[in-house]
Amino acid sequence: MGLDDKLDNARDRMTGRAKEAAGAATDDEQLRAEGRGQQTEADVKDAGEKVKDAAGKVGDAARR
């Protein structure tokens, strides 16, 4: 996973946490849900990047 991807996912996760907290503070369930969704999206992106990294390592090992 590239550094840019990690930073983008971390930014999305932190933004999601902030939205969720703001929604909780203002009793705005829609904002809370949006924040949770943004965090989940960042987690899924991280998982996808990890799968790509692992597949690349397997491919490299197979070529040796």
PQR file with spaces between the fields and no chain letter, atoms N, CA, C, O and H, PARSE charges and radii, in Angstrom:
ATOM       1  N    MET     1       0.855   -1.157    0.000 -0.4000 1.5000
ATOM       2  CA   MET     1       0.000    0.000    0.000 -0.0000 2.0000
ATOM       3  C    MET     1       0.905    1.224    0.000  0.5500 1.7000
ATOM       4  O    MET     1       1.856    1.306    0.777 -0.5500 1.4000
ATOM       5  N    GLY     2       0.605    2.153   -0.859 -0.4000 1.5000
ATOM       6  CA   GLY     2       1.405    3.355   -0.941 -0.0000 2.0000
ATOM       7  C    GLY     2       1.131    4.298    0.216  0.5500 1.7000
ATOM       8  O    GLY     2       0.079    4.239    0.853 -0.5500 1.4000
ATOM       9  H    GLY     2      -0.167    2.087   -1.490  0.4000 1.0000
ATOM      10  N    LEU     3       2.079    5.150    0.471 -0.4000 1.5000
ATOM      11  CA   LEU     3       1.941    6.116    1.557 -0.0000 2.0000
ATOM      12  C    LEU     3       0.756    7.036    1.315  0.5500 1.7000
ATOM      13  O    LEU     3       0.036    7.387    2.250 -0.5500 1.4000
ATOM      14  H    LEU     3       2.933    5.197   -0.046  0.4000 1.0000
ATOM      15  N    ASP     4       0.550    7.429    0.058 -0.4000 1.5000
ATOM      16  CA   ASP     4      -0.590    8.295   -0.261 -0.0000 2.0000
ATOM      17  C    ASP     4      -1.911    7.626    0.098  0.5500 1.7000
ATOM      18  O    ASP     4      -2.812    8.267    0.639 -0.5500 1.4000
ATOM      19  H    ASP     4       1.135    7.144   -0.702  0.4000 1.0000
ATOM      20  N    ASP     5      -2.022    6.335   -0.204 -0.4000 1.5000
ATOM      21  CA   ASP     5      -3.246    5.599    0.118 -0.0000 2.0000
ATOM      22  C    ASP     5      -3.460    5.544    1.625  0.5500 1.7000
ATOM      23  O    ASP     5      -4.576    5.737    2.106 -0.5500 1.4000
ATOM      24  H    ASP     5      -1.290    5.814   -0.643  0.4000 1.0000
ATOM      25  N    LYS     6      -2.391    5.281    2.364 -0.4000 1.5000
ATOM      26  CA   LYS     6      -2.495    5.215    3.823 -0.0000 2.0000
ATOM      27  C    LYS     6      -2.946    6.551    4.397  0.5500 1.7000
ATOM      28  O    LYS     6      -3.804    6.600    5.279 -0.5500 1.4000
ATOM      29  H    LYS     6      -1.484    5.124    1.973  0.4000 1.0000
ATOM      30  N    LEU     7      -2.365    7.629    3.893 -0.4000 1.5000
ATOM      31  CA   LEU     7      -2.725    8.960    4.385 -0.0000 2.0000
ATOM      32  C    LEU     7      -4.169    9.310    4.031  0.5500 1.7000
ATOM      33  O    LEU     7      -4.890    9.867    4.859 -0.5500 1.4000
ATOM      34  H    LEU     7      -1.669    7.589    3.176  0.4000 1.0000
ATOM      35  N    ASP     8      -4.594    8.991    2.819 -0.4000 1.5000
ATOM      36  CA   ASP     8      -5.976    9.257    2.420 -0.0000 2.0000
ATOM      37  C    ASP     8      -6.958    8.483    3.293  0.5500 1.7000
ATOM      38  O    ASP     8      -7.969    9.031    3.733 -0.5500 1.4000
ATOM      39  H    ASP     8      -4.008    8.538    2.146  0.4000 1.0000
ATOM      40  N    ASN     9      -6.662    7.217    3.542 -0.4000 1.5000
ATOM      41  CA   ASN     9      -7.548    6.395    4.368 -0.0000 2.0000
ATOM      42  C    ASN     9      -7.570    6.889    5.807  0.5500 1.7000
ATOM      43  O    ASN     9      -8.624    6.902    6.443 -0.5500 1.4000
ATOM      44  H    ASN     9      -5.841    6.772    3.185  0.4000 1.0000
ATOM      45  N    ALA    10      -6.420    7.293    6.322 -0.4000 1.5000
ATOM      46  CA   ALA    10      -6.369    7.821    7.692 -0.0000 2.0000
ATOM      47  C    ALA    10      -7.160    9.123    7.785  0.5500 1.7000
ATOM      48  O    ALA    10      -7.870    9.356    8.763 -0.5500 1.4000
ATOM      49  H    ALA    10      -5.564    7.283    5.805  0.4000 1.0000
ATOM      50  N    ARG    11      -7.034    9.969    6.764 -0.4000 1.5000
ATOM      51  CA   ARG    11      -7.788   11.225    6.758 -0.0000 2.0000
ATOM      52  C    ARG    11      -9.288   10.947    6.728  0.5500 1.7000
ATOM      53  O    ARG    11     -10.053   11.571    7.463 -0.5500 1.4000
ATOM      54  H    ARG    11      -6.457    9.780    5.969  0.4000 1.0000
ATOM      55  N    ASP    12      -9.708   10.007    5.874 -0.4000 1.5000
ATOM      56  CA   ASP    12     -11.125    9.654    5.800 -0.0000 2.0000
ATOM      57  C    ASP    12     -11.628    9.098    7.133  0.5500 1.7000
ATOM      58  O    ASP    12     -12.732    9.417    7.574 -0.5500 1.4000
ATOM      59  H    ASP    12      -9.086    9.500    5.277  0.4000 1.0000
ATOM      60  N    ARG    13     -10.809    8.270    7.760 -0.4000 1.5000
ATOM      61  CA   ARG    13     -11.203    7.674    9.033 -0.0000 2.0000
ATOM      62  C    ARG    13     -11.367    8.759   10.116  0.5500 1.7000
ATOM      63  O    ARG    13     -12.330    8.741   10.882 -0.5500 1.4000
ATOM      64  H    ARG    13      -9.912    8.011    7.402  0.4000 1.0000
ATOM      65  N    MET    14     -10.418    9.693   10.162 -0.4000 1.5000
ATOM      66  CA   MET    14     -10.486   10.765   11.166 -0.0000 2.0000
ATOM      67  C    MET    14     -11.673   11.701   10.897  0.5500 1.7000
ATOM      68  O    MET    14     -12.337   12.150   11.831 -0.5500 1.4000
ATOM      69  H    MET    14      -9.636    9.707    9.540  0.4000 1.0000
ATOM      70  N    THR    15     -11.931   11.986    9.635 -0.4000 1.5000
ATOM      71  CA   THR    15     -13.078   12.816    9.283 -0.0000 2.0000
ATOM      72  C    THR    15     -14.368   12.111    9.697  0.5500 1.7000
ATOM      73  O    THR    15     -15.292   12.738   10.215 -0.5500 1.4000
ATOM      74  H    THR    15     -11.391   11.621    8.876  0.4000 1.0000
ATOM      75  N    GLY    16     -14.417   10.823    9.466 -0.4000 1.5000
ATOM      76  CA   GLY    16     -15.587   10.045    9.870 -0.0000 2.0000
ATOM      77  C    GLY    16     -15.792   10.056   11.371  0.5500 1.7000
ATOM      78  O    GLY    16     -16.920   10.166   11.852 -0.5500 1.4000
ATOM      79  H    GLY    16     -13.667   10.314    9.045  0.4000 1.0000
ATOM      80  N    ARG    17     -14.705    9.943   12.107 -0.4000 1.5000
ATOM      81  CA   ARG    17     -14.809    9.996   13.576 -0.0000 2.0000
ATOM      82  C    ARG    17     -15.320   11.353   14.033  0.5500 1.7000
ATOM      83  O    ARG    17     -16.142   11.441   14.945 -0.5500 1.4000
ATOM      84  H    ARG    17     -13.788    9.854   11.716  0.4000 1.0000
ATOM      85  N    ALA    18     -14.827   12.415   13.390 -0.4000 1.5000
ATOM      86  CA   ALA    18     -15.266   13.761   13.745 -0.0000 2.0000
ATOM      87  C    ALA    18     -16.751   13.943   13.444  0.5500 1.7000
ATOM      88  O    ALA    18     -17.483   14.523   14.247 -0.5500 1.4000
ATOM      89  H    ALA    18     -14.159   12.343   12.649  0.4000 1.0000
ATOM      90  N    LYS    19     -17.193   13.452   12.299 -0.4000 1.5000
ATOM      91  CA   LYS    19     -18.614   13.544   11.943 -0.0000 2.0000
ATOM      92  C    LYS    19     -19.466   12.764   12.929  0.5500 1.7000
ATOM      93  O    LYS    19     -20.518   13.233   13.363 -0.5500 1.4000
ATOM      94  H    LYS    19     -16.599   12.981   11.647  0.4000 1.0000
ATOM      95  N    GLU    20     -19.006   11.575   13.277 -0.4000 1.5000
ATOM      96  CA   GLU    20     -19.773   10.756   14.225 -0.0000 2.0000
ATOM      97  C    GLU    20     -19.874   11.464   15.578  0.5500 1.7000
ATOM      98  O    GLU    20     -20.935   11.483   16.201 -0.5500 1.4000
ATOM      99  H    GLU    20     -18.152   11.194   12.924  0.4000 1.0000
ATOM     100  N    ALA    21     -18.762   12.043   16.022 -0.4000 1.5000
ATOM     101  CA   ALA    21     -18.770   12.753   17.307 -0.0000 2.0000
ATOM     102  C    ALA    21     -19.662   13.993   17.248  0.5500 1.7000
ATOM     103  O    ALA    21     -20.394   14.278   18.196 -0.5500 1.4000
ATOM     104  H    ALA    21     -17.899   12.028   15.516  0.4000 1.0000
ATOM     105  N    ALA    22     -19.603   14.723   16.148 -0.4000 1.5000
ATOM     106  CA   ALA    22     -20.450   15.906   15.997 -0.0000 2.0000
ATOM     107  C    ALA    22     -21.919   15.507   15.976  0.5500 1.7000
ATOM     108  O    ALA    22     -22.762   16.180   16.569 -0.5500 1.4000
ATOM     109  H    ALA    22     -19.008   14.492   15.379  0.4000 1.0000
ATOM     110  N    GLY    23     -22.214   14.422   15.299 -0.4000 1.5000
ATOM     111  CA   GLY    23     -23.588   13.935   15.269 -0.0000 2.0000
ATOM     112  C    GLY    23     -24.076   13.518   16.641  0.5500 1.7000
ATOM     113  O    GLY    23     -25.232   13.750   16.992 -0.5500 1.4000
ATOM     114  H    GLY    23     -21.529   13.876   14.817  0.4000 1.0000
ATOM     115  N    ALA    24     -23.200   12.904   17.418 -0.4000 1.5000
ATOM     116  CA   ALA    24     -23.568   12.507   18.776 -0.0000 2.0000
ATOM     117  C    ALA    24     -23.794   13.729   19.657  0.5500 1.7000
ATOM     118  O    ALA    24     -24.715   13.757   20.473 -0.5500 1.4000
ATOM     119  H    ALA    24     -22.260   12.715   17.133  0.4000 1.0000
ATOM     120  N    ALA    25     -22.943   14.740   19.483 -0.4000 1.5000
ATOM     121  CA   ALA    25     -23.053   15.943   20.304 -0.0000 2.0000
ATOM     122  C    ALA    25     -24.310   16.748   19.987  0.5500 1.7000
ATOM     123  O    ALA    25     -24.879   17.397   20.865 -0.5500 1.4000
ATOM     124  H    ALA    25     -22.194   14.717   18.820  0.4000 1.0000
ATOM     125  N    THR    26     -24.737   16.700   18.727 -0.4000 1.5000
ATOM     126  CA   THR    26     -25.910   17.475   18.315 -0.0000 2.0000
ATOM     127  C    THR    26     -27.164   16.621   18.175  0.5500 1.7000
ATOM     128  O    THR    26     -28.213   17.107   17.752 -0.5500 1.4000
ATOM     129  H    THR    26     -24.275   16.173   18.014  0.4000 1.0000
ATOM     130  N    ASP    27     -27.047   15.362   18.528 -0.4000 1.5000
ATOM     131  CA   ASP    27     -28.155   14.415   18.414 -0.0000 2.0000
ATOM     132  C    ASP    27     -28.665   14.317   16.977  0.5500 1.7000
ATOM     133  O    ASP    27     -29.869   14.232   16.736 -0.5500 1.4000
ATOM     134  H    ASP    27     -26.194   14.968   18.871  0.4000 1.0000
ATOM     135  N    ASP    28     -27.715   14.330   16.017 -0.4000 1.5000
ATOM     136  CA   ASP    28     -28.018   14.223   14.589 -0.0000 2.0000
ATOM     137  C    ASP    28     -27.643   12.813   14.132  0.5500 1.7000
ATOM     138  O    ASP    28     -26.484   12.532   13.827 -0.5500 1.4000
ATOM     139  H    ASP    28     -26.737   14.398   16.213  0.4000 1.0000
ATOM     140  N    GLU    29     -28.634   11.945   14.093 -0.4000 1.5000
ATOM     141  CA   GLU    29     -28.383   10.541   13.753 -0.0000 2.0000
ATOM     142  C    GLU    29     -27.866   10.381   12.327  0.5500 1.7000
ATOM     143  O    GLU    29     -27.069    9.482   12.060 -0.5500 1.4000
ATOM     144  H    GLU    29     -29.575   12.174   14.342  0.4000 1.0000
ATOM     145  N    GLN    30     -28.304   11.236   11.410 -0.4000 1.5000
ATOM     146  CA   GLN    30     -27.845   11.149   10.028 -0.0000 2.0000
ATOM     147  C    GLN    30     -26.341   11.445    9.937  0.5500 1.7000
ATOM     148  O    GLN    30     -25.621   10.759    9.212 -0.5500 1.4000
ATOM     149  H    GLN    30     -28.951   11.966   11.627  0.4000 1.0000
ATOM     150  N    LEU    31     -25.869   12.451   10.659 -0.4000 1.5000
ATOM     151  CA   LEU    31     -24.444   12.790   10.656 -0.0000 2.0000
ATOM     152  C    LEU    31     -23.626   11.681   11.321  0.5500 1.7000
ATOM     153  O    LEU    31     -22.531   11.354   10.864 -0.5500 1.4000
ATOM     154  H    LEU    31     -26.454   13.009   11.248  0.4000 1.0000
ATOM     155  N    ARG    32     -24.159   11.109   12.392 -0.4000 1.5000
ATOM     156  CA   ARG    32     -23.474    9.981   13.043 -0.0000 2.0000
ATOM     157  C    ARG    32     -23.326    8.812   12.074  0.5500 1.7000
ATOM     158  O    ARG    32     -22.259    8.206   11.976 -0.5500 1.4000
ATOM     159  H    ARG    32     -25.049   11.375   12.763  0.4000 1.0000
ATOM     160  N    ALA    33     -24.398    8.505   11.367 -0.4000 1.5000
ATOM     161  CA   ALA    33     -24.368    7.388   10.415 -0.0000 2.0000
ATOM     162  C    ALA    33     -23.400    7.679    9.271  0.5500 1.7000
ATOM     163  O    ALA    33     -22.689    6.784    8.815 -0.5500 1.4000
ATOM     164  H    ALA    33     -25.265    8.997   11.447  0.4000 1.0000
ATOM     165  N    GLU    34     -23.372    8.924    8.809 -0.4000 1.5000
ATOM     166  CA   GLU    34     -22.447    9.296    7.746 -0.0000 2.0000
ATOM     167  C    GLU    34     -21.004    9.111    8.217  0.5500 1.7000
ATOM     168  O    GLU    34     -20.157    8.625    7.467 -0.5500 1.4000
ATOM     169  H    GLU    34     -23.950    9.651    9.179  0.4000 1.0000
ATOM     170  N    GLY    35     -20.734    9.499    9.449 -0.4000 1.5000
ATOM     171  CA   GLY    35     -19.390    9.331   10.002 -0.0000 2.0000
ATOM     172  C    GLY    35     -18.999    7.869   10.132  0.5500 1.7000
ATOM     173  O    GLY    35     -17.876    7.489    9.799 -0.5500 1.4000
ATOM     174  H    GLY    35     -21.422    9.894   10.058  0.4000 1.0000
ATOM     175  N    ARG    36     -19.915    7.054   10.611 -0.4000 1.5000
ATOM     176  CA   ARG    36     -19.632    5.612   10.728 -0.0000 2.0000
ATOM     177  C    ARG    36     -19.398    5.005    9.344  0.5500 1.7000
ATOM     178  O    ARG    36     -18.522    4.158    9.166 -0.5500 1.4000
ATOM     179  H    ARG    36     -20.828    7.362   10.881  0.4000 1.0000
ATOM     180  N    GLY    37     -20.184    5.445    8.378 -0.4000 1.5000
ATOM     181  CA   GLY    37     -20.014    4.938    7.014 -0.0000 2.0000
ATOM     182  C    GLY    37     -18.668    5.323    6.426  0.5500 1.7000
ATOM     183  O    GLY    37     -18.031    4.522    5.742 -0.5500 1.4000
ATOM     184  H    GLY    37     -20.895    6.133    8.522  0.4000 1.0000
ATOM     185  N    GLN    38     -18.237    6.543    6.690 -0.4000 1.5000
ATOM     186  CA   GLN    38     -16.951    6.991    6.175 -0.0000 2.0000
ATOM     187  C    GLN    38     -15.805    6.199    6.808  0.5500 1.7000
ATOM     188  O    GLN    38     -14.825    5.876    6.137 -0.5500 1.4000
ATOM     189  H    GLN    38     -18.754    7.194    7.245  0.4000 1.0000
ATOM     190  N    GLN    39     -15.930    5.890    8.087 -0.4000 1.5000
ATOM     191  CA   GLN    39     -14.914    5.074    8.755 -0.0000 2.0000
ATOM     192  C    GLN    39     -14.877    3.668    8.170  0.5500 1.7000
ATOM     193  O    GLN    39     -13.803    3.109    7.949 -0.5500 1.4000
ATOM     194  H    GLN    39     -16.726    6.152    8.632  0.4000 1.0000
ATOM     195  N    THR    40     -16.037    3.105    7.923 -0.4000 1.5000
ATOM     196  CA   THR    40     -16.114    1.766    7.349 -0.0000 2.0000
ATOM     197  C    THR    40     -15.517    1.749    5.952  0.5500 1.7000
ATOM     198  O    THR    40     -14.814    0.808    5.583 -0.5500 1.4000
ATOM     199  H    THR    40     -16.910    3.559    8.103  0.4000 1.0000
ATOM     200  N    GLU    41     -15.797    2.792    5.175 -0.4000 1.5000
ATOM     201  CA   GLU    41     -15.248    2.883    3.823 -0.0000 2.0000
ATOM     202  C    GLU    41     -13.717    2.912    3.872  0.5500 1.7000
ATOM     203  O    GLU    41     -13.062    2.258    3.062 -0.5500 1.4000
ATOM     204  H    GLU    41     -16.368    3.556    5.475  0.4000 1.0000
ATOM     205  N    ALA    42     -13.148    3.660    4.810 -0.4000 1.5000
ATOM     206  CA   ALA    42     -11.687    3.712    4.952 -0.0000 2.0000
ATOM     207  C    ALA    42     -11.134    2.340    5.342  0.5500 1.7000
ATOM     208  O    ALA    42     -10.083    1.931    4.849 -0.5500 1.4000
ATOM     209  H    ALA    42     -13.680    4.192    5.469  0.4000 1.0000
ATOM     210  N    ASP    43     -11.835    1.636    6.218 -0.4000 1.5000
ATOM     211  CA   ASP    43     -11.397    0.299    6.627 -0.0000 2.0000
ATOM     212  C    ASP    43     -11.412   -0.673    5.453  0.5500 1.7000
ATOM     213  O    ASP    43     -10.501   -1.487    5.304 -0.5500 1.4000
ATOM     214  H    ASP    43     -12.689    1.968    6.618  0.4000 1.0000
ATOM     215  N    VAL    44     -12.446   -0.588    4.621 -0.4000 1.5000
ATOM     216  CA   VAL    44     -12.555   -1.469    3.458 -0.0000 2.0000
ATOM     217  C    VAL    44     -11.442   -1.160    2.458  0.5500 1.7000
ATOM     218  O    VAL    44     -10.852   -2.074    1.881 -0.5500 1.4000
ATOM     219  H    VAL    44     -13.187    0.073    4.742  0.4000 1.0000
ATOM     220  N    LYS    45     -11.158    0.119    2.253 -0.4000 1.5000
ATOM     221  CA   LYS    45     -10.062    0.497    1.347 -0.0000 2.0000
ATOM     222  C    LYS    45      -8.730   -0.047    1.865  0.5500 1.7000
ATOM     223  O    LYS    45      -7.924   -0.567    1.092 -0.5500 1.4000
ATOM     224  H    LYS    45     -11.638    0.861    2.721  0.4000 1.0000
ATOM     225  N    ASP    46      -8.502    0.075    3.180 -0.4000 1.5000
ATOM     226  CA   ASP    46      -7.273   -0.472    3.768 -0.0000 2.0000
ATOM     227  C    ASP    46      -7.177   -1.972    3.527  0.5500 1.7000
ATOM     228  O    ASP    46      -6.116   -2.483    3.169 -0.5500 1.4000
ATOM     229  H    ASP    46      -9.157    0.497    3.808  0.4000 1.0000
ATOM     230  N    ALA    47      -8.278   -2.670    3.723 -0.4000 1.5000
ATOM     231  CA   ALA    47      -8.279   -4.123    3.528 -0.0000 2.0000
ATOM     232  C    ALA    47      -7.973   -4.467    2.077  0.5500 1.7000
ATOM     233  O    ALA    47      -7.209   -5.393    1.805 -0.5500 1.4000
ATOM     234  H    ALA    47      -9.140   -2.255    4.014  0.4000 1.0000
ATOM     235  N    GLY    48      -8.562   -3.731    1.148 -0.4000 1.5000
ATOM     236  CA   GLY    48      -8.297   -3.975   -0.267 -0.0000 2.0000
ATOM     237  C    GLY    48      -6.843   -3.751   -0.622  0.5500 1.7000
ATOM     238  O    GLY    48      -6.260   -4.522   -1.386 -0.5500 1.4000
ATOM     239  H    GLY    48      -9.183   -2.979    1.369  0.4000 1.0000
ATOM     240  N    GLU    49      -6.252   -2.702   -0.074 -0.4000 1.5000
ATOM     241  CA   GLU    49      -4.840   -2.425   -0.330 -0.0000 2.0000
ATOM     242  C    GLU    49      -3.956   -3.527    0.252  0.5500 1.7000
ATOM     243  O    GLU    49      -2.956   -3.908   -0.356 -0.5500 1.4000
ATOM     244  H    GLU    49      -6.725   -2.076    0.547  0.4000 1.0000
ATOM     245  N    LYS    50      -4.318   -4.033    1.414 -0.4000 1.5000
ATOM     246  CA   LYS    50      -3.542   -5.119    2.022 -0.0000 2.0000
ATOM     247  C    LYS    50      -3.619   -6.392    1.180  0.5500 1.7000
ATOM     248  O    LYS    50      -2.632   -7.116    1.051 -0.5500 1.4000
ATOM     249  H    LYS    50      -5.130   -3.723    1.908  0.4000 1.0000
ATOM     250  N    VAL    51      -4.785   -6.659    0.612 -0.4000 1.5000
ATOM     251  CA   VAL    51      -4.938   -7.824   -0.262 -0.0000 2.0000
ATOM     252  C    VAL    51      -4.056   -7.669   -1.498  0.5500 1.7000
ATOM     253  O    VAL    51      -3.397   -8.620   -1.919 -0.5500 1.4000
ATOM     254  H    VAL    51      -5.587   -6.071    0.716  0.4000 1.0000
ATOM     255  N    LYS    52      -4.045   -6.465   -2.078 -0.4000 1.5000
ATOM     256  CA   LYS    52      -3.195   -6.222   -3.247 -0.0000 2.0000
ATOM     257  C    LYS    52      -1.721   -6.410   -2.899  0.5500 1.7000
ATOM     258  O    LYS    52      -0.966   -7.003   -3.670 -0.5500 1.4000
ATOM     259  H    LYS    52      -4.580   -5.692   -1.736  0.4000 1.0000
ATOM     260  N    ASP    53      -1.316   -5.900   -1.728 -0.4000 1.5000
ATOM     261  CA   ASP    53       0.075   -6.056   -1.299 -0.0000 2.0000
ATOM     262  C    ASP    53       0.436   -7.529   -1.125  0.5500 1.7000
ATOM     263  O    ASP    53       1.502   -7.971   -1.555 -0.5500 1.4000
ATOM     264  H    ASP    53      -1.930   -5.419   -1.103  0.4000 1.0000
ATOM     265  N    ALA    54      -0.459   -8.278   -0.493 -0.4000 1.5000
ATOM     266  CA   ALA    54      -0.200   -9.701   -0.261 -0.0000 2.0000
ATOM     267  C    ALA    54      -0.128  -10.458   -1.585  0.5500 1.7000
ATOM     268  O    ALA    54       0.724  -11.330   -1.756 -0.5500 1.4000
ATOM     269  H    ALA    54      -1.325   -7.919   -0.144  0.4000 1.0000
ATOM     270  N    ALA    55      -1.012  -10.131   -2.514 -0.4000 1.5000
ATOM     271  CA   ALA    55      -0.999  -10.799   -3.821 -0.0000 2.0000
ATOM     272  C    ALA    55       0.299  -10.493   -4.553  0.5500 1.7000
ATOM     273  O    ALA    55       0.856  -11.362   -5.224 -0.5500 1.4000
ATOM     274  H    ALA    55      -1.704   -9.423   -2.375  0.4000 1.0000
ATOM     275  N    GLY    56       0.777   -9.278   -4.430 -0.4000 1.5000
ATOM     276  CA   GLY    56       2.044   -8.923   -5.055 -0.0000 2.0000
ATOM     277  C    GLY    56       3.207   -9.693   -4.467  0.5500 1.7000
ATOM     278  O    GLY    56       4.110  -10.115   -5.190 -0.5500 1.4000
ATOM     279  H    GLY    56       0.325   -8.572   -3.885  0.4000 1.0000
ATOM     280  N    LYS    57       3.188   -9.878   -3.154 -0.4000 1.5000
ATOM     281  CA   LYS    57       4.255  -10.645   -2.497 -0.0000 2.0000
ATOM     282  C    LYS    57       4.221  -12.105   -2.926  0.5500 1.7000
ATOM     283  O    LYS    57       5.268  -12.720   -3.127 -0.5500 1.4000
ATOM     284  H    LYS    57       2.454   -9.536   -2.567  0.4000 1.0000
ATOM     285  N    VAL    58       3.030  -12.658   -3.064 -0.4000 1.5000
ATOM     286  CA   VAL    58       2.903  -14.051   -3.504 -0.0000 2.0000
ATOM     287  C    VAL    58       3.430  -14.179   -4.935  0.5500 1.7000
ATOM     288  O    VAL    58       4.141  -15.129   -5.264 -0.5500 1.4000
ATOM     289  H    VAL    58       2.179  -12.158   -2.901  0.4000 1.0000
ATOM     290  N    GLY    59       3.072  -13.218   -5.772 -0.4000 1.5000
ATOM     291  CA   GLY    59       3.539  -13.238   -7.149 -0.0000 2.0000
ATOM     292  C    GLY    59       5.058  -13.121   -7.230  0.5500 1.7000
ATOM     293  O    GLY    59       5.694  -13.804   -8.034 -0.5500 1.4000
ATOM     294  H    GLY    59       2.495  -12.446   -5.505  0.4000 1.0000
ATOM     295  N    ASP    60       5.634  -12.266   -6.407 -0.4000 1.5000
ATOM     296  CA   ASP    60       7.094  -12.113   -6.379 -0.0000 2.0000
ATOM     297  C    ASP    60       7.764  -13.404   -5.924  0.5500 1.7000
ATOM     298  O    ASP    60       8.778  -13.815   -6.489 -0.5500 1.4000
ATOM     299  H    ASP    60       5.118  -11.712   -5.754  0.4000 1.0000
ATOM     300  N    ALA    61       7.201  -14.038   -4.909 -0.4000 1.5000
ATOM     301  CA   ALA    61       7.784  -15.278   -4.382 -0.0000 2.0000
ATOM     302  C    ALA    61       7.690  -16.401   -5.410  0.5500 1.7000
ATOM     303  O    ALA    61       8.585  -17.243   -5.495 -0.5500 1.4000
ATOM     304  H    ALA    61       6.377  -13.705   -4.450  0.4000 1.0000
ATOM     305  N    ALA    62       6.621  -16.418   -6.183 -0.4000 1.5000
ATOM     306  CA   ALA    62       6.437  -17.467   -7.184 -0.0000 2.0000
ATOM     307  C    ALA    62       7.428  -17.324   -8.335  0.5500 1.7000
ATOM     308  O    ALA    62       7.794  -18.315   -8.969 -0.5500 1.4000
ATOM     309  H    ALA    62       5.894  -15.735   -6.114  0.4000 1.0000
ATOM     310  N    ARG    63       7.858  -16.109   -8.603 -0.4000 1.5000
ATOM     311  CA   ARG    63       8.797  -15.875   -9.703 -0.0000 2.0000
ATOM     312  C    ARG    63      10.212  -16.262   -9.332  0.5500 1.7000
ATOM     313  O    ARG    63      11.055  -16.416  -10.216 -0.5500 1.4000
ATOM     314  H    ARG    63       7.561  -15.304   -8.089  0.4000 1.0000
ATOM     315  N    ARG    64      10.491  -16.419   -8.079 -0.4000 1.5000
ATOM     316  CA   ARG    64      11.873  -16.737   -7.633 -0.0000 2.0000
ATOM     317  C    ARG    64      12.164  -18.178   -7.742  0.5500 1.7000
ATOM     318  O    ARG    64      13.268  -18.612   -7.411 -0.5500 1.4000
ATOM     319  H    ARG    64       9.807  -16.294   -7.361  0.4000 1.0000
